[in-house]
Amino acid sequence: MSDVKQKLYKVARYGALVVGGAFAISSIYRAVTAGPATVPRKNDLVKAERIIPPQGPGGDLKIETPTGDLLAGNGLVETYGKETKVAAQVPGVVAAIFVKEGERVEAGKLMLELANEPEKASLVSAEAAIHQAEAELAKVQAGSRAEEIEAAERESAAAKARADLSARVLSRLAPLGASGAASGDEVDRARLAAAADLEASKASLARAALVHRGSRWEDVALQRAKVATATAQRDEAKVRLERLVLKAPTAGDVLQVKFRVGEYYQPTGVEPLFVLGDTTKLRVRMDLDERDVGRVVVGAPAFVTADAFPGRRFSGKVMEIGHRMGRKNVRSDDPIERIDTKILEVLLDLDDAKDLVPGLRVLAYATAKKN
């Protein structure tokens, strides 16, 4: 039985060798007859052919690539001066907006109001308190009126007349009391009446002198302090109101209005209320590859192109070169773009930036320095 198994094993092994050899010979034959691997066959070329239809009525879409010794990089259009993000100091509901996007504003222009009805009422109340305090001060400083002085003098004269009359009555009753013609009680009453009328006359005379002299300096100082307190309260109310009224900090164009009427604004949020910038002159911030840093120079001719304006070149020159390498500012959204390369910021001053808008991505080119 074991001999039979050995014979079967040998037959199977021999068959496997025969099949493997035939497969190897077939593969070698196909490789030799197929020709070099780098030369595509005619059938493969036919299958791989692609027909691209014309792009638009003018024929194929062509992208013109600038020629010459140029340094190229992605760029971003920005205002000549830095953009100003305008924000309020306090939170609140936007009550009114007085400007719109694209409008030119001057410094101090009223732009926005937050809800401020309680603050307006407080300011009106504080101003009324000032008027009251000033009126009281004026009254104290002016002293008594002519009519008040005349009345005081007449009262003093009447009191003196009563004192004189009481003194004469006492002078007549005193001898009569000594002789027994008048009772002692009558004499005492006359003496007390004369003394009382004399003191009343002195008091009236002192009041008349006070009216002539005017107000005391302490009263004037007190009223002045009340005026100062009311003024400080008015100023405080005005500051609270001004913090809810937003004015343009500088002249420029309104690039963005971030909020709408009725929305709640929070100073600690990410978004400002407005973005201002001067669009009378634009520039481009170009990302220059680190390999080209040694070939750029200030004053070199430059230009930019934009997909939005095919065929146009916006000319300018290199205005400023950065002093520190950094990361890219502009991404092309190309999936094969390298994002780990270092760049140097180069500012291009544009001669004519008509139709360009801040934030637009462009391709920037600068003439390389001659070696």
PyMOL commands that set and color helices and strands:
alter all, ss='L'
color gray80, all
select helices_A, chain A and resi 2-34+42-48+117-142+146-179+184-213+217-242+290-295
alter helices_A, ss='H'
color red, helices_A
select strands_A, chain A and resi 70-79+84-86+92-97+104-105+110-114+245-247+252-257+264-265+274-277+282-289+301-305+314-326+343-350+361-367
alter strands_A, ss='S'
color yellow, strands_A
deselect
rebuild
show_as cartoon
